[in-house]
Structures are given as structure tokens and as C-alpha cells.
């Protein structure tokens, strides 16, 4: 196996296939990595219910196997979880997870040589509280009755315990203010080719639909990870058919175009009063610092420019904390949406950071977290 | 390797914010986005929980001992001081522990609240607040609090209400960004309420009873709704469960300690130094503290058990929502059992808690139905600020828990700065009752003749302290 190759595969373990999404390949690949000591630990989401799971780092193979299953209403992020822990680890990762991990790697907080990143195709995730409300308002079903979920052909489908399926188009949900988180709507990283191996159901055809995962190997580590799982007897693979490869490329293209359209809708230019716009958006800030804590590209720790230049005793009209962060993140923001998720006063922080990051990253032709290119601001040299 | 992660509730106030605490060498806070009260969001205090949960060890007179030995010695001293022992818990622990505590402390139970000075038919309104969704649906919201400093997670609920067209009036000493209309507390008579109004205020051990009555009267006379926010993790549980218990107020407790009729004070998950003057505490023969985290009080006996996030049990938030803590620890109950001389069974207490709030199972997504029956006519005198200059103390989680914060300054307005010719970056001298302090200042839209602080300076005499100020 080598970089650039594509396969369709599934878990050899029946219970994992049943519980896992798309044949349980990712779960089995992670379990095999642990079992065969390719890594010392694996990150998994420990499921509490359909709308809650907690990320944990484990060395227990059974805990990994029991974690199978996709959860669209758990918008977690793993980069900070494994940062500064010096782990030899494998983990599943959405596009934004991968970007955060790579940026932490550039900042020496994660050793990327020891990190096996299993990328997951991602059309977006939803906030669990919004999802519960959406189920009651739009689907007219009780959240407790939900048994499973799937996104297929532009529809968000919930299966209830009585075996019935309830489907509504994502477009309709988002028109009504539900559906995916705002940052997911304009994200254009749908197949994470920045990971070691990209996995998802797009491109699986025929009898294998819903029972297998399409994988694309992006690095030597990715090849090693898949080969290890096959050798350990955890996973079976076969070559994909041409139709599947073409279908996957088409879906990826459509999803990326949709993301670009959303970007246009969200980032309407501010014609006048740019300063007042930012001041107004930030006026309810309570200085909790959660946006910094959760930010997957921030690696400054306790002593950082944004906090050192800021004091609660300052009477500036706009907080220095945010001003420094706007600049600091202009070449680093990956648009993951975590800061907006955790803001206690609902400031749309990701949107604000992207207002600075979009033009900077476009002008510098730099997308953080997509490769190992040094952040442009790191390369600035004075007095030359 | 497997992470220890606990699903828990923030103890910073009674809002009921869910979060995870991760034990990764040091403690880390993680966001529990499915939590119905806060959607995973945390305030400044919630983000500071790793500092709050400082480890604590069981001690007798400064010597480290086991929990069992500390509890046994506490039992001896309580028994020897029968009739002169008081039991204090603000409500910072599980409902199950509070029930057990009540059984021990029947003779002198104190939640800090002066219930006896308030009409009995107001207890339910004072104890259980309104669901946050009712706040979001209100047409007119009146704030008698600073939501940003005191109960920050209410801000997003207020913003949601504003998006739906609500008008927000604040009766406060400083212009609040969220308010459409500001009324000075001394001008509260100008407040126009209707049956569409919803008043948000708070209720705690330092609440002025007359002020509480006057807010209840305002709501009653206009047919408006009123909800009381509270500062401790299980204040609502403590007040609901203690409704039939004979209680004494914090003022009475302080009086009795000063008079010498109370010589032993047993505190359950409550740091007395945050509310009782140190000169009063020094008069005690025995100060016994049972806690899961270090406190700033110097106790004769410390009974140390697991912190709140590792406990098993039920909390009840401002809305009356029952929430299960995700831990498995019952050491706190075990210690109370040693003191009582009879083991407390968690399951039996848990059943009693559910019965008391009328639920068959703890479900954080469903708020139990409470009989919020209206209270009768009530009168209260609004306490006006008559001081030439007053220091307003804004009670917030950092004050209640005596936790350091980046707030060592006072807020005052530009007129005051100019009148006193204060220098940028300089300090302000504040005098009160013979004590004098010097503090940095911040210019803010505060009323004339008012200083505001979110920190305890040690010169305060209640929420409003008359002061003299100079350069």
C-alpha cells in the first residue's frame, strides 16, 4: 500500500460493522493500531447518547471497538486534547481537527511523526442543543426517541426507535435556522486530504453502500495504518470501481462549491462603520477566555500576547485581548467554529476572526493546517 | 491509559452549567455542549474551576489524619458541645448530603437565608426560579442585577429575548450594554411594570430582606413575573429541602457566635470566611469544615472528601431542573454518617430528594412542575442610597468563593475622575469607618457618587458602603 492509492474496506468484526458507520473500518483500523502497538493510545468519542459523547484518550482496545458509530451532533475538536502530551497516538479527525493538529505540530506542541491522523469526510456537524430543538420543531419527534442518524443526498435523516426514518433536506433546515453550525456551512474541506488517510462513505457503490468505507491514502503513515489493520485481520479491503472514484470526486466538488456559496452569504462586506461593527459584536464579552482555551491553533499557554496586553481594569472601547487575537489568528484561524460554540454570550467569534483571516489567507495564498508550510507571520524578518 | 473525565455541574452559582472536568495530571475544563442550561458555555468562573478545586487534606488541629478520624473527632466535639453547635451549609453540595446534614443539624440549621423575616407564602417564589425559556419569551425584562458580573450565562438568554423584541430595563448603578432603558436604583419608583414584565433579581445570604420584599411587592402590584437567581450550586435544592426545617439566619448565627451561645460551627461544603467576619470566627471553640476543596478558613477540624465533580448526587438549579452529578463518590455522606452515628444510604436519600421535588427520575431535559402559587400582598421599603458616595459591592462567584480574579480596581465615572483630579494609571483613596485603602480605578458609565467593585476589599458593610474618596 502506498500514498495515492484508494480502497474500499470494512471491519471484519461483525459487532463493529453493525454499530459503526459505513462498515466500521475506521474503528477497526484504530483498534488494530493499538493492538499491534503501532501507537500507545487512541482518541475516541465515548458515547453518552445520540447527542452527547466525550472525547477520551485510551489504551484499551475494547474501549476503541465500543466507540463505533457516527455522531453529527457532537462538534468536538481533538487538537488541544492531544497537544503537549507527547503521545504516540492515532485518532479520527474531521477536516478541522486535522488542520488544528497540523498547526499544533508546526508550533511543536504535537509530534506529527508520532500522530496517525485518520481523516473523516465531513459535510458539517450540528450543535446538540440546536439539534434537540430542531427535532421537536421541524421533525416533530422527541430527541429521546432517536436511535440513529445519517446524512444522505442532501437530507438529514433520523431513525427513531420504532424503526421509522424521518428525512428533511439540509437546505430547508438551514433556512429555518437549524442544521449545521455556521462555520461548517462555509467550510470547504470536505475530504481531508491533509490527513494520513481520508475515510468516508462517498464513492462506495452497489451492494457495499452503507456497509463499507472509501479510503484514500495520503501519506506513508496512512499506508502503514491501513496495512497494519489488514495484516492484523481487523479490516478487509478491495479496489474501488471507477464509478465510485468518479462519484466521490463529484460529491466532493459539489460540497466544496456549496461551501463557497455559503462563504459569500455569510461574509457580506461591511460597507461602513467597520470599527463600530466589531465594537458592537464584542460589547457583551465577559473576559472568560474560553475562545482562547478552545482554539485549536493557539499554543501560547498561560503567557500569551492576547492576555498580557489585556487587563480587566482597562477602559478601552474594544478589548485588547480580541484585537491581538484578530491579528494573531489572521494567518492561523482554520474556521473550525469552536470559539463561537463556547462563547457564553453568543458572540459569533469565528465569523469575526474569519473577517480578518479570509483576506489575509487569500492574499498570502496560505491555508493553515493544509500542509507543513510555515505560517507567513512566522517568516517575517525585521530590518531586511 | 484512559482519561478520567467527569460530567459535572459548575458550582459557581445556581445556573446549572454542565461541563466536564478532565483529570490529566492537572485538572482541565472541557465543554459539555449538550448541557441544556448552558449549551456547554462557561463564564469566567467556570473557566477557573481548576483553581477552585485545590486539593484538601483531613486535619485535626493542624495534623494530617484520615477522613474517618477527622469525622470521629468532629462527632465527639459536636456531642460535647450539644446545644452550642450550629450547622451551616449555603447549598454547595448534593441534595442527598443536604438531607443528611439536616438530620444532624436539626437544632441549629443555617442556609444563610433569613427565611423567618419573609412571609411563608413567598418561599416557593424565592426558592424556585422561572425556566430560562420563559425569560427568552418575555416582552419586558427588568434587571436588578448586573448579568455580566453576577450571572453571566443569563446574558445569552437576555440577548435571545431581545432578538425576539423584548425591551430590557436595568435598575442598576452602571449603564449596562444590554439594557434599552436605565433607571437609577434611587429612582425605582419610576419603573413602569405591566403583566408582561419579568423581573430578574437575586436572593442570597447577604440579601437585604426589605429589598427582597420590595421587589416581590413591585411584581405583585403589577401582576409581573419575578425570578430569583442564586449564588450556590444547589441553593434551590437547599431552600426547597429545608422548607420545613427550623432555620436561623446568617445574622442570627453571627450574633450567637459573638454572644458565645454558639461555640462550635460545623460547615458543610461552605467556607465561612467568605460571609462571617474573621473576628467572629475567632471566637469559636471549634470550627469544623467538611469539604472537597481547600478553603481560606482556619478550621480546627477539616474533614476532606472528594470534590463536587467526583460526587454522586443531585443538584437543583435556578429553574428547578434536577441534574445528576456524574461522579460516584459518597465519602461526604459517609463522613456525615460517622458524625450522626448512623450510616446514611445514598439510595434512600435519593428517593427522598425525588419525592420532595415530585419526580420519579432525574432528567435534566425536563423541568419538574412546581406549584408557583402566587403570594399575598406584601410591602417592603426600598433602601435608598443616602450616602454622599457609596461603594457598591457586586457579589459574584469570585467573591462567594474567595477566589482571586483580575478585578482589583473600582469603577467610577469621568465626572468623579475630573472632580478629584485623578491621574491616569494612578490610584484612588477610599475611606470607610476608619479604614483606608488605595485602589486602581477604571472609568466606566457609573452613576455620579458611586464606586463599583466586584472584589471584596474588606471595608464593606453590606452591598452599599458609605465611603469618602480622594486622590
Interface residues (C-beta under 8 A of the other chain):
Chain A: X40 X41 X46 X48 X49 X51 X52 X54 X55 X56 X57 X58 X59 X60 X63 X73 X74 X75 X85 X127 X128 X129 X132 X143 X144 X283 X284 X286 X287 X288 X289 X290 X293 X294 X311 X312 X313 X314 X315 X341 X342 X343 X344 X345 X346
Chain B: X1 X2 X3 X5 X7 X20 X24 X29 X30 X31 X32 X33 X34 X35 X36 X38 X39 X40 X41 X42 X43 X44 X46 X47 X148 X152 X153 X155 X156 X159 X160 X177 X178 X365 X405 X406 X407 X408 X409 X440 X442 X443 X444
